[in-house]
Amino acid sequence: MNKDKICSIILQNILQYIDEGIHVIDKEGNSLFYNDNMAILEGLEREVVLNNKFSEIFPSLDEDTSTLFTVMKTGRPIENRQQAYINYKGEKITTVNTTIPLFINKKKVGALEIAKDVTKIKQLSEQVIDLQQELIGNNSKSNNLSISRYIFDNIIGNSEEIKKALNLARKASRSSSSVLIYGETGTGKELFAQSIHYCGNRKDKPFIAQNCAALPESLLEGILFGTVKGGFTGATDRPGLFEQANGGTLLLDEINSMGLNLQSKLLRVLQEGYIRRVGGTKDIPIDVKIIATTNENPMEAIEKGNLRKDLYYRLNVISIRIPALRERYEDIKLLCDHFIRKYNKKLKKDVWMLAEDVLNDFMSYSWPGNVRELKNMIEGSMNCISKDEHVLKKEHFPMFIESKGSDDKDILKEINLNLPLPAILQNIEKSIILKKLKENNYNITRTAKNLQIKRQTLQHKIKKYEINK
């Protein structure tokens, strides 16, 4: 068997078993290749499609609404375009397509389409938008909705770091300017965002949150800006989140996960103060306060190409950094007491406190999951404790004790215990300093505070151990 034949077999198998749907047509519109995943996506049998006219199988699509026909006509590729159509069984299908023309010796011979099924995601997102619109309508009639609404009093902490963040957030609540909140996962970014809204002058207006990582860019654009009937196949007249949040606040969670192309459109909206629905020509003025959050350092996100620099400067009018839990150890007991009271009420328990050795372990743990991890830890232990017990002990935190013990063993694995004791102690000290520096992104001030030593002392030890980032 020659090399070309082997390559052809390999390619056919790749296309057949790849997760996405693959459809290839020739220049006359006949289907040459149609894999199983595309057949499942569209609810058709491969035999019905292969060697038949594309236009006969999909009568709802034409040269203006089909990405395959468009690419055949223009000879230019289309990337990540949303397409909605009625399949052979009369079912509405929504896909995100990348379609490319095929050439042999510079002569156009067909087109290849890669399709990802987003029908369920599209349906769910539309249901969410409709429910939000219904809630907003109900809210105009009654302010007694049983929805969790957080205010600054719900944020627990007395540390200087959290006080600084709260002070900035309170100032932000009195302004209509954009706010950028940076904090690790689990630090409470939405808690801050809701507090800014519900303690500000927009508290009687809508607050709408959208996770930018939850949807493909092509769907997210329509959800944010709305759609116009006929704008693309299957599109209907539907207001987007900007219109629904008019007069209020729109929270864009994980803004660094939004596609760069959509980021540029968002920037234009922020600069010009109006939106244009997808497929529409009418400019719609909007008055929306934007709160954006990111779980990675914004400057690092810019360097990685995940966040446009111009959008960052436009959003970063008021910048709030929420400290990680390891930077506010003095708040741990306060938070534990708060969560114990909360789950006493919810689980009908009578817990009074944490055992002292458990609290000591909590104070030496790095809390990678931050306040959310602590909250879940307390909830889990409250489910383990019996109704006649009143103190949370180590036996109620089996997973925490196991993970903490493994961390301690990992540090010791790196230490040569055959060295003299002074050298062993120095190696342990160096390992701990390195660990804490990494946890605090090599911030000297935060690391020194975390280690409870002076900044100058830490700098001396970094120099002594020749520690470099």
Helices and strands as residue ranges (DSSP letters): H 3-17, E 21-26, E 31-34, H 36-42, H 46-49, H 54-57, H 67-74, E 78-86, E 92-104, E 107-117, H 119-141, G 152-154, H 160-173, E 179-182, H 189-198, E 207-211, H 217-225, H 241-244, E 249-253, G 255-257, H 260-272, E 274-276, E 283-285, E 289-294, H 298-304, H 309-315, E 318-321, G 325-327, G 329-331, H 332-347, E 353-354, H 356-364, H 370-384, E 391-392, G 394-396, H 398-413, H 421-439, H 444-451, H 455-464
